[in-house]
């Protein structure tokens, strides 16, 4: 099943030259590792009790310190959370079909970037460990822009690094913050539903330009970039 609306599917395809990806929930299925790291950080800093991971997931796409502020949790949780995330990184799986998607987009001469709620160093480390870093021209973390998602800064920064105007790129994410960031930057937005999306209604309510259920469906929006 696919949900590509005419507004995106019928746009001038020859203009598309780049895809900007969110990381967690789009390229990698990191939520099990994220939950374990969050539980350890909560126990170390807050103490005993149930770590509110489901509430944390509702804020996915945002920078970790921003989520702590929203949830009223100590910012000191960041250090153990990051430590455990690095320790458990080898357990993070890549979604089925993603490696093939990236290879095909590269063969079609697309520029690729990652714009993630993670910090830049942690995102690049994870992608390198998974053997995916070489696919991307740039990987931008939330610590590398003035205002993380849902602000448009990280998508605007990706466009600057890719040296492309907004109309030549697509942003794909699994959270309302991704769609809002794309909209703010004037970039076509795509919702990825191949992950276990925490709140599908909220994601669709953010009004993405397309809704995809498998990674390979993105290829219909990304024909080969003409030479020259």
C-alpha positions as CSV (number, residue, x, y, z in Angstrom):
1,X,0.0,0.0,0.0
2,X,1.2,3.5,-0.7
3,X,-0.1,6.9,0.1
4,X,1.6,9.3,-2.3
5,X,-0.7,12.3,-3.0
6,X,-0.8,14.1,-6.3
7,X,0.8,17.2,-4.9
8,X,4.1,15.3,-4.3
9,X,3.9,12.6,-7.0
10,X,3.2,15.0,-9.8
11,X,5.8,17.6,-8.8
12,X,8.5,18.2,-11.4
13,X,10.6,15.1,-10.8
14,X,13.6,16.3,-12.8
15,X,14.0,19.0,-10.1
16,X,14.6,16.5,-7.3
17,X,18.3,16.0,-6.5
18,X,18.5,15.2,-2.7
19,X,16.8,13.3,0.1
20,X,17.2,14.4,3.7
21,X,16.6,11.5,6.1
22,X,15.7,11.4,9.8
23,X,17.7,8.6,11.5
24,X,15.8,6.9,14.3
25,X,12.7,5.2,13.0
26,X,13.6,5.8,9.4
27,X,17.0,4.3,8.8
28,X,17.5,2.4,12.0
29,X,15.2,0.6,14.4
30,X,16.8,2.0,17.6
31,X,13.8,2.1,20.0
32,X,14.7,-1.1,22.0
33,X,18.2,0.2,22.6
34,X,16.9,3.7,23.3
35,X,14.5,2.3,25.9
36,X,17.2,0.4,27.7
37,X,19.5,3.4,27.7
38,X,16.7,5.6,29.0
39,X,15.9,3.2,31.8
40,X,19.5,3.1,32.9
41,X,19.9,6.9,32.8
42,X,16.6,7.3,34.8
43,X,17.7,4.9,37.5
44,X,21.1,6.5,37.8
45,X,19.9,10.1,38.0
46,X,16.3,10.0,39.2
47,X,16.2,6.7,41.2
48,X,13.9,3.7,41.4
49,X,10.6,3.6,39.6
50,X,9.3,3.1,36.1
51,X,11.1,5.2,33.5
52,X,8.5,7.1,31.4
53,X,9.8,5.9,28.1
54,X,6.4,6.1,26.3
55,X,6.2,9.8,27.1
56,X,9.8,10.2,25.9
57,X,8.9,8.5,22.6
58,X,6.1,11.0,22.0
59,X,8.8,13.7,21.7
60,X,11.0,11.8,19.2
61,X,12.8,13.9,16.7
62,X,13.7,16.6,19.3
63,X,17.1,17.0,20.9
64,X,17.5,15.0,24.1
65,X,18.1,18.0,26.4
66,X,15.0,19.6,25.0
67,X,12.9,16.5,25.7
68,X,14.2,16.5,29.3
69,X,13.1,20.1,29.7
70,X,9.6,19.3,28.3
71,X,9.3,16.3,30.6
72,X,10.6,18.1,33.6
73,X,13.5,15.5,34.0
74,X,17.1,16.3,35.0
75,X,19.4,17.3,32.2
76,X,22.0,15.1,34.0
77,X,20.3,12.1,32.4
78,X,22.0,13.0,29.1
79,X,25.4,11.7,30.1
80,X,24.4,8.1,31.1
81,X,21.9,8.0,28.2
82,X,24.6,8.8,25.7
83,X,27.0,6.5,27.4
84,X,24.6,3.6,27.2
85,X,23.6,4.4,23.7
86,X,27.2,4.1,22.5
87,X,27.6,0.9,24.5
88,X,24.6,-0.7,22.9
89,X,25.0,0.7,19.4
90,X,26.0,-2.7,18.0
91,X,22.5,-4.0,18.8
92,X,20.7,-1.4,16.6
93,X,19.4,-3.0,13.4
94,X,19.0,-1.2,10.1
95,X,15.4,-1.4,8.7
96,X,15.0,-4.0,5.9
97,X,15.4,-2.4,2.5
98,X,17.2,0.7,3.7
99,X,20.7,-0.3,2.4
100,X,19.3,-1.2,-1.0
101,X,17.3,2.1,-1.0
102,X,20.4,4.2,-0.3
103,X,22.5,2.3,-2.9
104,X,19.8,2.9,-5.5
105,X,19.4,6.6,-4.7
106,X,23.2,6.9,-5.0
107,X,23.1,5.1,-8.4
108,X,20.5,7.6,-9.5
109,X,22.9,10.4,-8.6
110,X,21.0,11.7,-5.6
111,X,22.7,13.6,-2.8
112,X,21.9,12.3,0.6
113,X,21.9,13.8,4.1
114,X,20.8,12.9,7.6
115,X,19.1,15.5,9.9
116,X,18.6,13.9,13.3
117,X,17.6,14.6,16.8
118,X,20.8,12.9,17.9
119,X,24.0,14.8,18.3
120,X,26.2,14.8,15.2
121,X,29.1,12.8,16.7
122,X,26.7,10.1,17.9
123,X,24.8,9.9,14.7
124,X,28.0,9.6,12.6
125,X,29.4,7.0,14.9
126,X,26.3,4.8,14.7
127,X,26.1,5.1,10.9
128,X,29.8,4.3,10.6
129,X,29.4,1.2,12.8
130,X,26.5,0.1,10.7
131,X,28.5,0.5,7.5
132,X,26.1,3.2,6.2
133,X,28.1,6.5,6.7
134,X,29.6,6.4,3.2
135,X,26.2,6.8,1.6
136,X,25.7,10.3,3.0
137,X,27.2,13.6,1.9
138,X,26.4,15.1,5.3
139,X,25.1,14.0,8.7
140,X,23.8,16.9,10.8
141,X,23.0,16.6,14.5
142,X,20.8,18.7,16.7
143,X,23.8,20.0,18.6
144,X,25.1,21.5,15.3
145,X,22.3,24.0,14.7
146,X,20.9,26.9,16.8
147,X,17.4,25.5,17.0
148,X,16.7,21.7,16.7
149,X,13.5,20.3,15.2
150,X,10.7,21.2,15.0
151,X,12.4,24.4,13.9
152,X,13.6,24.4,10.3
153,X,17.3,25.1,11.1
154,X,18.6,21.5,10.6
155,X,16.9,21.1,7.2
156,X,18.0,24.5,6.1
157,X,21.6,23.6,7.2
158,X,21.4,20.4,5.2
159,X,20.3,22.4,2.1
160,X,23.2,24.8,2.6
161,X,25.7,21.9,2.8
162,X,24.2,20.1,-0.2
163,X,24.2,23.5,-2.1
164,X,20.6,23.0,-3.3
165,X,17.4,25.0,-3.1
166,X,14.5,23.7,-1.0
167,X,12.4,22.6,-4.1
168,X,15.1,20.1,-5.1
169,X,15.0,18.1,-1.9
170,X,12.6,15.8,0.0
171,X,12.7,15.3,3.8
172,X,11.6,11.9,5.2
173,X,10.8,11.3,8.9
174,X,8.6,9.3,11.3
175,X,7.6,12.1,13.7
176,X,5.6,15.3,13.5
177,X,8.7,17.3,14.4
178,X,10.4,16.0,11.1
179,X,7.4,17.1,9.0
180,X,7.3,20.5,10.8
181,X,11.0,21.1,10.2
182,X,10.6,20.2,6.5
183,X,7.6,22.5,6.1
184,X,9.4,25.4,7.8
185,X,12.3,25.0,5.4
186,X,10.0,24.8,2.4
187,X,11.0,21.2,1.6
188,X,8.6,18.5,0.5
189,X,7.8,16.1,3.4
190,X,7.4,12.4,3.5
191,X,6.1,10.3,6.4
192,X,7.8,6.9,7.0
193,X,5.4,4.3,8.5
194,X,7.6,1.2,8.3
195,X,8.6,1.7,12.0
196,X,6.4,1.1,15.0
197,X,5.2,4.8,14.9
198,X,4.2,5.9,18.4
199,X,1.4,8.2,17.3
200,X,0.4,7.6,13.7
201,X,-2.5,10.1,13.9
202,X,-0.2,12.9,15.1
203,X,2.2,12.1,12.3
204,X,-0.5,12.2,9.6
205,X,-2.0,15.2,11.3
206,X,1.2,17.1,10.6
207,X,0.2,16.9,6.9
208,X,3.2,15.2,5.2
209,X,3.2,15.5,1.4
210,X,3.4,11.7,1.1
211,X,2.9,8.6,3.3
212,X,5.1,5.6,2.6
213,X,4.9,2.1,4.1
214,X,8.1,0.6,2.7
215,X,11.5,2.1,2.1
216,X,11.5,1.2,-1.6
217,X,8.3,3.2,-2.2
218,X,10.5,6.3,-2.0
219,X,12.0,5.5,-5.3
220,X,8.8,6.4,-7.1
221,X,9.4,10.0,-6.0
222,X,13.1,9.9,-6.9
223,X,13.8,9.2,-10.5
224,X,17.4,9.4,-11.7
225,X,18.9,12.9,-11.7
226,X,19.7,13.9,-15.3
227,X,23.4,14.1,-16.2
228,X,24.9,17.5,-16.9
